[in-house]
Amino acid sequence: MNNPEEKCLYCERDAGQLPLLALRFGGQALWICPQHLPILIHKPEQLAEKLPGAVFLGGTEDHSHD
């Protein structure tokens, strides 16, 4: 049975609906689905309501992986 706390911090779907990736932030165990992982990486400010302090993560608009 899934832990009710294990749901995507963005869309709030659980592991019964889609895969979830675990992460830790601010001493909390959190989950995010693969569909919303790019938001965490590139536009964390969009998570500010659901993830206090996310606006300070500094998303990137344009970066290269040379």
HTML snippet that shows the backbone in 3Dmol.js (N, CA, C, O; Angstrom):
<script src="https://3Dmol.org/build/3Dmol-min.js"></script>
<div id="view" style="width:600px;height:400px;position:relative"></div>
<script>
const pdb = `
ATOM      1  N   MET A   1       0.839  -1.184   0.000  1.00  0.00           N
ATOM      2  CA  MET A   1       0.000   0.000   0.000  1.00  0.00           C
ATOM      3  C   MET A   1       0.883   1.246   0.000  1.00  0.00           C
ATOM      4  O   MET A   1       1.913   1.273   0.673  1.00  0.00           O
ATOM      5  N   ASN A   2       0.486   2.283  -0.753  1.00  0.00           N
ATOM      6  CA  ASN A   2       1.250   3.517  -0.847  1.00  0.00           C
ATOM      7  C   ASN A   2       1.042   4.389   0.383  1.00  0.00           C
ATOM      8  O   ASN A   2      -0.051   4.440   0.948  1.00  0.00           O
ATOM      9  N   ASN A   3       2.103   5.071   0.787  1.00  0.00           N
ATOM     10  CA  ASN A   3       2.018   6.059   1.850  1.00  0.00           C
ATOM     11  C   ASN A   3       1.262   7.262   1.289  1.00  0.00           C
ATOM     12  O   ASN A   3       1.627   7.748   0.218  1.00  0.00           O
ATOM     13  N   PRO A   4       0.228   7.764   1.961  1.00  0.00           N
ATOM     14  CA  PRO A   4      -0.544   8.882   1.434  1.00  0.00           C
ATOM     15  C   PRO A   4       0.279  10.152   1.260  1.00  0.00           C
ATOM     16  O   PRO A   4      -0.123  11.054   0.525  1.00  0.00           O
ATOM     17  N   GLU A   5       1.419  10.234   1.925  1.00  0.00           N
ATOM     18  CA  GLU A   5       2.289  11.401   1.786  1.00  0.00           C
ATOM     19  C   GLU A   5       3.138  11.322   0.521  1.00  0.00           C
ATOM     20  O   GLU A   5       3.724  12.322   0.105  1.00  0.00           O
ATOM     21  N   GLU A   6       3.208  10.156  -0.084  1.00  0.00           N
ATOM     22  CA  GLU A   6       4.034   9.968  -1.271  1.00  0.00           C
ATOM     23  C   GLU A   6       3.239  10.343  -2.514  1.00  0.00           C
ATOM     24  O   GLU A   6       2.634   9.500  -3.176  1.00  0.00           O
ATOM     25  N   LYS A   7       3.264  11.656  -2.811  1.00  0.00           N
ATOM     26  CA  LYS A   7       2.589  12.144  -4.007  1.00  0.00           C
ATOM     27  C   LYS A   7       3.418  13.271  -4.592  1.00  0.00           C
ATOM     28  O   LYS A   7       4.169  13.935  -3.877  1.00  0.00           O
ATOM     29  N   CYS A   8       3.284  13.484  -5.878  1.00  0.00           N
ATOM     30  CA  CYS A   8       4.036  14.532  -6.563  1.00  0.00           C
ATOM     31  C   CYS A   8       3.716  15.879  -5.927  1.00  0.00           C
ATOM     32  O   CYS A   8       2.548  16.229  -5.754  1.00  0.00           O
ATOM     33  N   LEU A   9       4.754  16.629  -5.582  1.00  0.00           N
ATOM     34  CA  LEU A   9       4.516  17.910  -4.940  1.00  0.00           C
ATOM     35  C   LEU A   9       3.881  18.913  -5.877  1.00  0.00           C
ATOM     36  O   LEU A   9       3.356  19.928  -5.420  1.00  0.00           O
ATOM     37  N   TYR A  10       3.913  18.661  -7.181  1.00  0.00           N
ATOM     38  CA  TYR A  10       3.298  19.585  -8.138  1.00  0.00           C
ATOM     39  C   TYR A  10       1.863  19.189  -8.483  1.00  0.00           C
ATOM     40  O   TYR A  10       0.936  19.980  -8.306  1.00  0.00           O
ATOM     41  N   CYS A  11       1.686  17.972  -8.973  1.00  0.00           N
ATOM     42  CA  CYS A  11       0.351  17.556  -9.456  1.00  0.00           C
ATOM     43  C   CYS A  11      -0.429  16.726  -8.437  1.00  0.00           C
ATOM     44  O   CYS A  11      -1.620  16.474  -8.617  1.00  0.00           O
ATOM     45  N   GLU A  12       0.251  16.300  -7.363  1.00  0.00           N
ATOM     46  CA  GLU A  12      -0.358  15.552  -6.267  1.00  0.00           C
ATOM     47  C   GLU A  12      -0.879  14.164  -6.648  1.00  0.00           C
ATOM     48  O   GLU A  12      -1.697  13.586  -5.930  1.00  0.00           O
ATOM     49  N   ARG A  13      -0.401  13.627  -7.786  1.00  0.00           N
ATOM     50  CA  ARG A  13      -0.730  12.233  -8.112  1.00  0.00           C
ATOM     51  C   ARG A  13       0.217  11.325  -7.332  1.00  0.00           C
ATOM     52  O   ARG A  13       1.327  11.726  -6.982  1.00  0.00           O
ATOM     53  N   ASP A  14      -0.232  10.099  -7.061  1.00  0.00           N
ATOM     54  CA  ASP A  14       0.577   9.198  -6.235  1.00  0.00           C
ATOM     55  C   ASP A  14       1.217   8.093  -7.066  1.00  0.00           C
ATOM     56  O   ASP A  14       1.019   8.009  -8.278  1.00  0.00           O
ATOM     57  N   ALA A  15       1.992   7.241  -6.382  1.00  0.00           N
ATOM     58  CA  ALA A  15       2.740   6.182  -7.046  1.00  0.00           C
ATOM     59  C   ALA A  15       1.834   5.117  -7.652  1.00  0.00           C
ATOM     60  O   ALA A  15       2.302   4.303  -8.450  1.00  0.00           O
ATOM     61  N   GLY A  16       0.581   5.100  -7.304  1.00  0.00           N
ATOM     62  CA  GLY A  16      -0.366   4.200  -7.949  1.00  0.00           C
ATOM     63  C   GLY A  16      -0.761   4.693  -9.330  1.00  0.00           C
ATOM     64  O   GLY A  16      -1.306   3.938 -10.134  1.00  0.00           O
ATOM     65  N   GLN A  17      -0.483   5.965  -9.604  1.00  0.00           N
ATOM     66  CA  GLN A  17      -0.859   6.566 -10.879  1.00  0.00           C
ATOM     67  C   GLN A  17       0.330   6.744 -11.816  1.00  0.00           C
ATOM     68  O   GLN A  17       0.167   6.702 -13.035  1.00  0.00           O
ATOM     69  N   LEU A  18       1.525   6.942 -11.259  1.00  0.00           N
ATOM     70  CA  LEU A  18       2.717   7.176 -12.067  1.00  0.00           C
ATOM     71  C   LEU A  18       3.953   7.002 -11.206  1.00  0.00           C
ATOM     72  O   LEU A  18       3.852   6.981  -9.979  1.00  0.00           O
ATOM     73  N   PRO A  19       5.131   6.876 -11.832  1.00  0.00           N
ATOM     74  CA  PRO A  19       6.357   6.746 -11.041  1.00  0.00           C
ATOM     75  C   PRO A  19       6.644   8.048 -10.295  1.00  0.00           C
ATOM     76  O   PRO A  19       6.309   9.134 -10.768  1.00  0.00           O
ATOM     77  N   LEU A  20       7.261   7.925  -9.135  1.00  0.00           N
ATOM     78  CA  LEU A  20       7.657   9.104  -8.369  1.00  0.00           C
ATOM     79  C   LEU A  20       9.146   9.031  -8.059  1.00  0.00           C
ATOM     80  O   LEU A  20       9.694   7.951  -7.841  1.00  0.00           O
ATOM     81  N   LEU A  21       9.785  10.182  -8.041  1.00  0.00           N
ATOM     82  CA  LEU A  21      11.192  10.297  -7.684  1.00  0.00           C
ATOM     83  C   LEU A  21      11.282  10.955  -6.315  1.00  0.00           C
ATOM     84  O   LEU A  21      10.623  11.963  -6.059  1.00  0.00           O
ATOM     85  N   ALA A  22      12.093  10.386  -5.440  1.00  0.00           N
ATOM     86  CA  ALA A  22      12.251  10.931  -4.092  1.00  0.00           C
ATOM     87  C   ALA A  22      13.297  12.037  -4.100  1.00  0.00           C
ATOM     88  O   ALA A  22      14.280  11.973  -4.839  1.00  0.00           O
ATOM     89  N   LEU A  23      13.075  13.055  -3.268  1.00  0.00           N
ATOM     90  CA  LEU A  23      14.062  14.101  -3.075  1.00  0.00           C
ATOM     91  C   LEU A  23      13.953  14.618  -1.653  1.00  0.00           C
ATOM     92  O   LEU A  23      12.945  14.411  -0.977  1.00  0.00           O
ATOM     93  N   ARG A  24      14.995  15.286  -1.213  1.00  0.00           N
ATOM     94  CA  ARG A  24      14.990  15.894   0.125  1.00  0.00           C
ATOM     95  C   ARG A  24      15.273  17.373  -0.052  1.00  0.00           C
ATOM     96  O   ARG A  24      16.142  17.765  -0.831  1.00  0.00           O
ATOM     97  N   PHE A  25      14.524  18.192   0.685  1.00  0.00           N
ATOM     98  CA  PHE A  25      14.716  19.636   0.641  1.00  0.00           C
ATOM     99  C   PHE A  25      14.258  20.207   1.969  1.00  0.00           C
ATOM    100  O   PHE A  25      13.157  19.906   2.430  1.00  0.00           O
ATOM    101  N   GLY A  26      15.085  21.022   2.582  1.00  0.00           N
ATOM    102  CA  GLY A  26      14.727  21.632   3.853  1.00  0.00           C
ATOM    103  C   GLY A  26      14.433  20.631   4.946  1.00  0.00           C
ATOM    104  O   GLY A  26      13.595  20.877   5.814  1.00  0.00           O
ATOM    105  N   GLY A  27      15.126  19.490   4.907  1.00  0.00           N
ATOM    106  CA  GLY A  27      14.920  18.461   5.913  1.00  0.00           C
ATOM    107  C   GLY A  27      13.673  17.624   5.717  1.00  0.00           C
ATOM    108  O   GLY A  27      13.337  16.805   6.572  1.00  0.00           O
ATOM    109  N   GLN A  28      12.980  17.816   4.600  1.00  0.00           N
ATOM    110  CA  GLN A  28      11.754  17.061   4.314  1.00  0.00           C
ATOM    111  C   GLN A  28      12.001  16.047   3.214  1.00  0.00           C
ATOM    112  O   GLN A  28      12.781  16.294   2.293  1.00  0.00           O
ATOM    113  N   ALA A  29      11.335  14.905   3.312  1.00  0.00           N
ATOM    114  CA  ALA A  29      11.313  13.927   2.232  1.00  0.00           C
ATOM    115  C   ALA A  29      10.141  14.312   1.333  1.00  0.00           C
ATOM    116  O   ALA A  29       9.007  14.432   1.797  1.00  0.00           O
ATOM    117  N   LEU A  30      10.419  14.502   0.054  1.00  0.00           N
ATOM    118  CA  LEU A  30       9.402  14.926  -0.910  1.00  0.00           C
ATOM    119  C   LEU A  30       9.438  14.013  -2.118  1.00  0.00           C
ATOM    120  O   LEU A  30      10.361  13.214  -2.275  1.00  0.00           O
ATOM    121  N   TRP A  31       8.427  14.132  -2.977  1.00  0.00           N
ATOM    122  CA  TRP A  31       8.307  13.322  -4.170  1.00  0.00           C
ATOM    123  C   TRP A  31       7.930  14.215  -5.339  1.00  0.00           C
ATOM    124  O   TRP A  31       7.221  15.208  -5.173  1.00  0.00           O
ATOM    125  N   ILE A  32       8.413  13.851  -6.533  1.00  0.00           N
ATOM    126  CA  ILE A  32       8.020  14.554  -7.747  1.00  0.00           C
ATOM    127  C   ILE A  32       7.947  13.528  -8.870  1.00  0.00           C
ATOM    128  O   ILE A  32       8.728  12.577  -8.906  1.00  0.00           O
ATOM    129  N   CYS A  33       7.011  13.724  -9.777  1.00  0.00           N
ATOM    130  CA  CYS A  33       6.876  12.784 -10.895  1.00  0.00           C
ATOM    131  C   CYS A  33       7.806  13.214 -12.029  1.00  0.00           C
ATOM    132  O   CYS A  33       8.200  14.379 -12.092  1.00  0.00           O
ATOM    133  N   PRO A  34       8.160  12.294 -12.925  1.00  0.00           N
ATOM    134  CA  PRO A  34       9.067  12.624 -14.021  1.00  0.00           C
ATOM    135  C   PRO A  34       8.544  13.755 -14.910  1.00  0.00           C
ATOM    136  O   PRO A  34       9.337  14.512 -15.469  1.00  0.00           O
ATOM    137  N   GLN A  35       7.238  13.877 -15.045  1.00  0.00           N
ATOM    138  CA  GLN A  35       6.656  14.930 -15.876  1.00  0.00           C
ATOM    139  C   GLN A  35       6.975  16.320 -15.309  1.00  0.00           C
ATOM    140  O   GLN A  35       7.149  17.269 -16.073  1.00  0.00           O
ATOM    141  N   HIS A  36       7.053  16.446 -13.999  1.00  0.00           N
ATOM    142  CA  HIS A  36       7.270  17.748 -13.385  1.00  0.00           C
ATOM    143  C   HIS A  36       8.697  17.973 -12.895  1.00  0.00           C
ATOM    144  O   HIS A  36       9.000  19.039 -12.359  1.00  0.00           O
ATOM    145  N   LEU A  37       9.567  17.004 -13.065  1.00  0.00           N
ATOM    146  CA  LEU A  37      10.976  17.169 -12.715  1.00  0.00           C
ATOM    147  C   LEU A  37      11.611  18.353 -13.456  1.00  0.00           C
ATOM    148  O   LEU A  37      12.384  19.088 -12.841  1.00  0.00           O
ATOM    149  N   PRO A  38      11.325  18.573 -14.742  1.00  0.00           N
ATOM    150  CA  PRO A  38      11.902  19.742 -15.424  1.00  0.00           C
ATOM    151  C   PRO A  38      11.539  21.074 -14.765  1.00  0.00           C
ATOM    152  O   PRO A  38      12.325  22.019 -14.825  1.00  0.00           O
ATOM    153  N   ILE A  39      10.377  21.163 -14.144  1.00  0.00           N
ATOM    154  CA  ILE A  39      10.016  22.388 -13.435  1.00  0.00           C
ATOM    155  C   ILE A  39      10.965  22.591 -12.253  1.00  0.00           C
ATOM    156  O   ILE A  39      11.446  23.700 -12.023  1.00  0.00           O
ATOM    157  N   LEU A  40      11.230  21.531 -11.516  1.00  0.00           N
ATOM    158  CA  LEU A  40      12.152  21.612 -10.385  1.00  0.00           C
ATOM    159  C   LEU A  40      13.538  22.046 -10.852  1.00  0.00           C
ATOM    160  O   LEU A  40      14.204  22.827 -10.172  1.00  0.00           O
ATOM    161  N   ILE A  41      13.973  21.550 -11.997  1.00  0.00           N
ATOM    162  CA  ILE A  41      15.307  21.847 -12.502  1.00  0.00           C
ATOM    163  C   ILE A  41      15.394  23.241 -13.119  1.00  0.00           C
ATOM    164  O   ILE A  41      16.316  23.997 -12.812  1.00  0.00           O
ATOM    165  N   HIS A  42      14.445  23.585 -13.982  1.00  0.00           N
ATOM    166  CA  HIS A  42      14.557  24.802 -14.781  1.00  0.00           C
ATOM    167  C   HIS A  42      13.750  25.996 -14.280  1.00  0.00           C
ATOM    168  O   HIS A  42      14.131  27.140 -14.526  1.00  0.00           O
ATOM    169  N   LYS A  43      12.648  25.750 -13.586  1.00  0.00           N
ATOM    170  CA  LYS A  43      11.790  26.849 -13.131  1.00  0.00           C
ATOM    171  C   LYS A  43      11.280  26.595 -11.709  1.00  0.00           C
ATOM    172  O   LYS A  43      10.071  26.552 -11.482  1.00  0.00           O
ATOM    173  N   PRO A  44      12.196  26.426 -10.759  1.00  0.00           N
ATOM    174  CA  PRO A  44      11.778  26.084  -9.396  1.00  0.00           C
ATOM    175  C   PRO A  44      10.881  27.141  -8.765  1.00  0.00           C
ATOM    176  O   PRO A  44      10.137  26.836  -7.832  1.00  0.00           O
ATOM    177  N   GLU A  45      10.935  28.365  -9.250  1.00  0.00           N
ATOM    178  CA  GLU A  45      10.065  29.402  -8.697  1.00  0.00           C
ATOM    179  C   GLU A  45       8.592  29.054  -8.868  1.00  0.00           C
ATOM    180  O   GLU A  45       7.752  29.557  -8.121  1.00  0.00           O
ATOM    181  N   GLN A  46       8.262  28.194  -9.848  1.00  0.00           N
ATOM    182  CA  GLN A  46       6.878  27.756 -10.039  1.00  0.00           C
ATOM    183  C   GLN A  46       6.422  26.828  -8.910  1.00  0.00           C
ATOM    184  O   GLN A  46       5.230  26.552  -8.772  1.00  0.00           O
ATOM    185  N   LEU A  47       7.364  26.355  -8.112  1.00  0.00           N
ATOM    186  CA  LEU A  47       7.038  25.483  -6.982  1.00  0.00           C
ATOM    187  C   LEU A  47       6.993  26.246  -5.664  1.00  0.00           C
ATOM    188  O   LEU A  47       6.809  25.637  -4.611  1.00  0.00           O
ATOM    189  N   ALA A  48       7.156  27.553  -5.700  1.00  0.00           N
ATOM    190  CA  ALA A  48       7.274  28.354  -4.480  1.00  0.00           C
ATOM    191  C   ALA A  48       6.112  28.148  -3.521  1.00  0.00           C
ATOM    192  O   ALA A  48       6.319  28.125  -2.308  1.00  0.00           O
ATOM    193  N   GLU A  49       4.902  27.999  -4.030  1.00  0.00           N
ATOM    194  CA  GLU A  49       3.738  27.776  -3.158  1.00  0.00           C
ATOM    195  C   GLU A  49       3.797  26.436  -2.450  1.00  0.00           C
ATOM    196  O   GLU A  49       3.367  26.312  -1.303  1.00  0.00           O
ATOM    197  N   LYS A  50       4.328  25.440  -3.132  1.00  0.00           N
ATOM    198  CA  LYS A  50       4.322  24.078  -2.608  1.00  0.00           C
ATOM    199  C   LYS A  50       5.645  23.678  -1.973  1.00  0.00           C
ATOM    200  O   LYS A  50       5.715  22.689  -1.245  1.00  0.00           O
ATOM    201  N   LEU A  51       6.687  24.444  -2.247  1.00  0.00           N
ATOM    202  CA  LEU A  51       8.029  24.122  -1.766  1.00  0.00           C
ATOM    203  C   LEU A  51       8.682  25.409  -1.259  1.00  0.00           C
ATOM    204  O   LEU A  51       9.416  26.058  -2.005  1.00  0.00           O
ATOM    205  N   PRO A  52       8.428  25.788  -0.004  1.00  0.00           N
ATOM    206  CA  PRO A  52       8.990  27.030   0.532  1.00  0.00           C
ATOM    207  C   PRO A  52      10.503  27.088   0.337  1.00  0.00           C
ATOM    208  O   PRO A  52      11.218  26.140   0.660  1.00  0.00           O
ATOM    209  N   GLY A  53      10.977  28.200  -0.189  1.00  0.00           N
ATOM    210  CA  GLY A  53      12.403  28.370  -0.453  1.00  0.00           C
ATOM    211  C   GLY A  53      12.787  28.035  -1.881  1.00  0.00           C
ATOM    212  O   GLY A  53      13.933  28.264  -2.270  1.00  0.00           O
ATOM    213  N   ALA A  54      11.871  27.502  -2.677  1.00  0.00           N
ATOM    214  CA  ALA A  54      12.187  27.099  -4.050  1.00  0.00           C
ATOM    215  C   ALA A  54      12.583  28.286  -4.908  1.00  0.00           C
ATOM    216  O   ALA A  54      13.368  28.117  -5.841  1.00  0.00           O
ATOM    217  N   VAL A  55      12.080  29.462  -4.637  1.00  0.00           N
ATOM    218  CA  VAL A  55      12.420  30.617  -5.462  1.00  0.00           C
ATOM    219  C   VAL A  55      13.907  30.929  -5.366  1.00  0.00           C
ATOM    220  O   VAL A  55      14.462  31.578  -6.253  1.00  0.00           O
ATOM    221  N   PHE A  56      14.556  30.475  -4.299  1.00  0.00           N
ATOM    222  CA  PHE A  56      15.987  30.727  -4.147  1.00  0.00           C
ATOM    223  C   PHE A  56      16.852  29.654  -4.810  1.00  0.00           C
ATOM    224  O   PHE A  56      18.079  29.734  -4.753  1.00  0.00           O
ATOM    225  N   LEU A  57      16.234  28.660  -5.432  1.00  0.00           N
ATOM    226  CA  LEU A  57      17.004  27.604  -6.081  1.00  0.00           C
ATOM    227  C   LEU A  57      17.631  28.073  -7.387  1.00  0.00           C
ATOM    228  O   LEU A  57      18.558  27.439  -7.892  1.00  0.00           O
ATOM    229  N   GLY A  58      17.140  29.166  -7.931  1.00  0.00           N
ATOM    230  CA  GLY A  58      17.761  29.759  -9.124  1.00  0.00           C
ATOM    231  C   GLY A  58      17.645  28.903 -10.357  1.00  0.00           C
ATOM    232  O   GLY A  58      18.632  28.313 -10.795  1.00  0.00           O
ATOM    233  N   GLY A  59      16.459  28.822 -10.927  1.00  0.00           N
ATOM    234  CA  GLY A  59      16.256  28.106 -12.179  1.00  0.00           C
ATOM    235  C   GLY A  59      17.073  28.735 -13.288  1.00  0.00           C
ATOM    236  O   GLY A  59      17.529  29.872 -13.169  1.00  0.00           O
ATOM    237  N   THR A  60      17.251  28.002 -14.350  1.00  0.00           N
ATOM    238  CA  THR A  60      18.047  28.496 -15.472  1.00  0.00           C
ATOM    239  C   THR A  60      17.166  28.642 -16.692  1.00  0.00           C
ATOM    240  O   THR A  60      16.343  27.777 -16.990  1.00  0.00           O
ATOM    241  N   GLU A  61      17.346  29.733 -17.385  1.00  0.00           N
ATOM    242  CA  GLU A  61      16.623  29.945 -18.630  1.00  0.00           C
ATOM    243  C   GLU A  61      17.384  29.312 -19.778  1.00  0.00           C
ATOM    244  O   GLU A  61      16.799  28.647 -20.632  1.00  0.00           O
ATOM    245  N   ASP A  62      18.690  29.521 -19.794  1.00  0.00           N
ATOM    246  CA  ASP A  62      19.500  29.029 -20.895  1.00  0.00           C
ATOM    247  C   ASP A  62      20.832  28.553 -20.335  1.00  0.00           C
ATOM    248  O   ASP A  62      21.568  29.333 -19.731  1.00  0.00           O
ATOM    249  N   HIS A  63      21.139  27.305 -20.529  1.00  0.00           N
ATOM    250  CA  HIS A  63      22.422  26.794 -20.109  1.00  0.00           C
ATOM    251  C   HIS A  63      22.845  25.686 -21.054  1.00  0.00           C
ATOM    252  O   HIS A  63      22.018  25.044 -21.702  1.00  0.00           O
ATOM    253  N   SER A  64      24.133  25.481 -21.115  1.00  0.00           N
ATOM    254  CA  SER A  64      24.632  24.438 -22.010  1.00  0.00           C
ATOM    255  C   SER A  64      25.344  23.375 -21.198  1.00  0.00           C
ATOM    256  O   SER A  64      25.786  23.615 -20.075  1.00  0.00           O
ATOM    257  N   HIS A  65      25.443  22.218 -21.779  1.00  0.00           N
ATOM    258  CA  HIS A  65      26.112  21.074 -21.143  1.00  0.00           C
ATOM    259  C   HIS A  65      27.307  20.689 -21.995  1.00  0.00           C
ATOM    260  O   HIS A  65      27.411  19.554 -22.462  1.00  0.00           O
ATOM    261  N   ASP A  66      28.204  21.635 -22.192  1.00  0.00           N
ATOM    262  CA  ASP A  66      29.386  21.388 -23.024  1.00  0.00           C
ATOM    263  C   ASP A  66      30.374  20.472 -22.359  1.00  0.00           C
ATOM    264  O   ASP A  66      31.420  20.169 -22.934  1.00  0.00           O
TER     265      ASP A  66
END
`;
const viewer = $3Dmol.createViewer("view");
viewer.addModel(pdb, "pdb");
viewer.setStyle({}, {cartoon: {color: "spectrum"}});
viewer.zoomTo();
viewer.render();
</script>
